[in-house]
Every structure is written in structure tokens, then in C-alpha cells.
Amino acid sequence: MYIPKLHKVWLCQGNEGSIHLTPKMANRHGLIAGATGTGKTVTLKVLAESFSEMGVPVFLADIKGDVSGMCLPGEDSEGFQKRIRNKLGLEIDWKFEGYPIRFWDVYGKKGHPVRTTISEMGPELLSRLLELNDTQTGIMNIIFRVADEQGLLLLDLKDLRSMVQYVGENAAALKTKYGNVSAQSVGAIQRALLRLEDQGGNIFFGEPALEIKDWFAQDEKGYGIINMLHCTELFQRPLLYSTFLLWMLSELYETMPEAGDLEKPKMVFFFDEAHLIFKDAPRSLLDKVEQIVRLIRSKGIGIYFITQLPSDIPDSVLSQLGNKLQHALRAYTPKDQKALKVAAQSFRPNPKLDAEAALSELGTGEVLVSLLDEEGIPGIVQRAYVMPPRSFLGVAEESKRQEIISASPLHSKYAKTVDRESAYEVLQKRAEQAAKEEAARIALEKALKAKEEMQPSFRKLVNYVKGLEGVNTIENEEKKQVRFLYGKKAFFVISDTPKDYRIQFMADPNKVVEWWNVNSEIRPRSNKRDNWFKLINKGSFTEELLYEIINNSHEFTIAELERVAEEKRLAKEQAKAEKNK
């Protein structure tokens, strides 16, 4: 627990008194190790609680789902009081309390969703994560470059997969500017993305993306918020977990400014079951973790790994961990005995303590501990009991978890997924438009071919009408339209279009009824007089019927002109007779 007057964390109680962690050395990282059931989780909770009391935000990965009870105060018991008095030698009134927790979950089931975008991850990190070779990494960079130049947002996996497909399909057009894009490399990238998608990458990549600054928060009492990532399901999908970890560490390192030596860390990260991180992790992740551990101290960030054996941690990382708490190890095999010996030798020796012998004798909650002093020098190894946690030792009920999630000020910010128009939607629209244009092109080609085969052709029909007696012609080449007149009277208009030709003609309505029974595509021309009609020939009219229509139209026009002339003559004679009376 944190002692404000001393500005120290009372972490353990040994035979020689209290053992304290100096806050200014907390960002020199640490290790909590020990066999299963020796008390590592309790030690983790004590440290996390202490940092929270200090006002330092905490991030911890809840691997087994057994630390969610930190949101509730612990419970007193006879056994607890015996431990306080007999093992720790303390006569104090122990204060139980719950701590401010924010639950997170990549899958969005047990906490606020954790998301990032493809763009924020970037081509280099993605390539390292997916273990792409140099050629494939080069293509991944091309994909991001093309997306950027075309203003296409890369937010989620479907955006990236669409862009990979687009670049693959347009490889020939892109070759001159960007270089060769082989189908084999594109296929390899798609397969790698499919593996990531199968593990839940489609959930992790998207919006709203997590703003890492939201983890740097305190509650109204000044306690640092404990950001707890539910990892029970996530740890069963190592590629996705590696993706999250790689992004988080990179984002943290890039966004945090240099801070120098601080009185306390800005934030502390705990990674439980760390051996699972390093066991089958991609080389890119291992390199990144090593880099972060070496450099992030100067940004005020502390990282603590919890695992069974110190040897689970790569030597390059292990050498950077200044604060060590080693719980009991079991040495049943020669390999176990060797590991125990190596663990004992990693501590600064204490002439009064046989560390190797002690490691196999430690009880639950008991540790060998070595912490950095004010000058950053490792203290000699001591045997001690870890102080008990103040919070509840167990799992919080689901109703309590959901209550905390709903009450969080970040709930409204991250709860609902946002799917903006991005590369996938834009490329889909382009594809749909291209498909429509292609369908229209094919339809036009078919229509033109059909028109070429149409009998009679436009020109043949024009020439036929021109051959009629007394016909005058007015041609409009621009509109591909020909008007035919008998004298000054229009009786026939034929227009050429890309897909067909269209006719407007004068005719006896009674005669049109007969034609309509043969071809129903003949219609009245509504904006003309009643004796004007139209048809559209797409090849459905026989040559004979069309010639019949032309002839009838010609004859009807002549007859109509003669009728009108006769009506005028009779009217003139009648007027003359009326005058003579």
C-alpha cells in the first residue's frame, strides 16, 4: 500500500522490517515470478492498488478473469487477521476498499471495445506482425501509398482487403509508377489477412479508435484509474493478441513525450502470464517489446511482467527489469533445478540468506525480493511476505461489471461501432459503376449489332421514301433525322439513334388499328394531331409492314390534301352563290 507521508509503497514485510518500493524507481520496470499457486496474482493486485492510491493510472491484462474483484472492497476474516498478526507481525486496523476500474475487451463483451484503425497501425507494423517477406512488405507500402494518393481511408480489415484486391487487379497500370506487383505476393498478403480476420481482426480494426490518453485518468479521489483488459478469450487467439500488444506499445511510445526522472510514473503496465506473450510471438513483436522496455522508461512508463520462470522472459528484456519479486519455484526435475539456481543467482547476494535454498521453501505469499533504491541500485535479496491487498480476492459479479461499464464516461464514446465511408465503400461503388458501364457497353454493342442486322436499314428506308413521287426531303445530319414532305405538307419523319430508328407518320387511324394488331409497338403521337403516329423499330417490324406504312402515309397525305382542297373549293363556290343572291 502507498504511504503518502513517506512517498513510498509498503510492498513487503520481512524479518528486518518493512520493505518499500521507491516511486521514482517504479518506471525501471519489474518482474513477478513464481510457480502456479504461489501468490503472483495477489502481488500484482497489491502493486496495482498501490499505484492507483498514488494517483498513477494502471493497465493490466486480466488473463484468467480473476482480478475483476478489485472494484470491490475486500472482506475481513479470521484467517486474514491471523496472517496480519502472525506472518506480517502487524497490529493495525486494515482498511478494505475497492478501486476505480475501467473494463476493456477487444471483443466488446466484458468491457469497452478496444479498436484501432488500419492507418494507425501502418504498413510497417502490419507487415512485421503478419511476418511478410521484403517483397510482400514492399507491396503493402504500395497499397498504403495508393490509398493515400486516391484519398481512400483505411479504417478496418475490409478496407485493407479491398485495397489489396484493387492493387492486384490494377498491377499493370501501377507498375510504371510503383514497380512490379506480383499476383503471388498479393495472394500471400490476402491469406495473412484472412488468418488475422479469423482470430477477430475484423473486430479490433475499426472506429471509434481508442485514444491512448483515455487510459491516463484519475477518479474524483485522485486515485489512478485501473484499466483492466479482459483477456480470457483474447489469449486463445495469439495473432490478435500480438496485434493488440504491438499496436499498444507502438502507440504508447510514439505519443508519450520524454519526461526524464519523475517522482512517480505516469502510468504502469502489467502483463500477466508473460510467457504466453513471448512463447510463439512473431519476431517483430519481440523486437518491439525489447525496444519499448529499453526506451520507454524515459517517458515515465513502467512495465511489469508476471510469469512462472524468469527464463520465460528473453534475456534482452529480463536485463531491463530492475524490481524483482520471486515467489517459490518447484524443482522436481534437473531442468527445474537449473532454472531455480539461475533465478537465485539473478539477485544481488545477501550474506545472511541462501537464496537458492529459500526459493524452494517459500510459502504462499512469500517472496524473495530485490528493489531499486533511491540511486537505482538493486537492493540485496530479502525474504519477506507480500502485504495483503485491500480489494476483493475474487471475481466481480457480471451485474457489477456491467454497472461499471455503463456508468463509465467512456461508454458513450466507444460502445457503438462507426463505419464511415472508406476504401471498401468507395471501391465497391467504383466496381458497381464499372459493372454498370460494362453492362451498358455490352448492351450497346448488342444493340448496334442487332441494328446492323436490321432489315430494312435506316438508310434503305430513307431511300425508299425518297423514291416516292412528289416527295421533298429535309435532312438534318447532326440529328440524323430526315423529314419528308409532299409539297409543303410533312407526312413522314425518320430519326436514326444508336440502338434503333424511330418513325413519326401520318395515317388513317382506322388503318393503324390493323397494323397495331400485327405489331403493338405503334403508338399515337400525343403532341400532334390525331392522325400522327409513331413507332420504334428495334428489329421487330417486318420490311413489308414498314413499306406498307410508308405507302399508306404517302397516299393518306395526298388524299388529305385533296380533301382539304375540295373543302376549300366547295366553300368558295358556296360563298359565291350566297353573294349572287
Buried (B, 14 or more C-beta within 10 A) or exposed (E): BBBEEEBBBBBBBBEEEBBBBBBBBBBBBBBBBBBEEBBBBBBBBBBBBBBBBBBBBBBBBBBEEBBBBBBBBBEEEEEBEEBBEEBBEBEEEBEBBBBBBBBBBBBBEBBBBBBBBBBBBBBBBBBBBBEBEEBBBBBBBBBBBBBEEEEBBBBBBBBBBBBBBBBBBEBEEBEEEBEEBEEEBBEBBBEBBEEBBEBBBBBBBBBBBBEBEBBBBBBEEEBBBBBBBBBBBBBEBBBBBBBBBBBBBBBBBEEBEEBEEBEBBBBBBBBBBBBBBBEEBBEBBBBBBBBBBBEBBBBBBBBBBBBBBBBBBBEBBBEBBBBBBBBBBBBEEEEBBEBBBEBBEBBEEBEEBEBBEBBBEBEEBBBBBBBBEEEEEBBEBBBBBBBBBBBBBBBBEEEBBBEBBEEBEBBEEBBEEEEEEBBBBBBEEBBEEEEEEEEEEEEEEEBEEEBEEBEBBBEEBBEBBEEBEEBEEEEEEEEBBBBBBBEEBBBBBBBBBEEBBBBBBBBBEEBBEEBBEEBEBBEEBEEEEEBBBBBBBBEEBEEEBBBBBBEBBBBBBBEBBEEEEEEEEEEEEEEEEEEEE
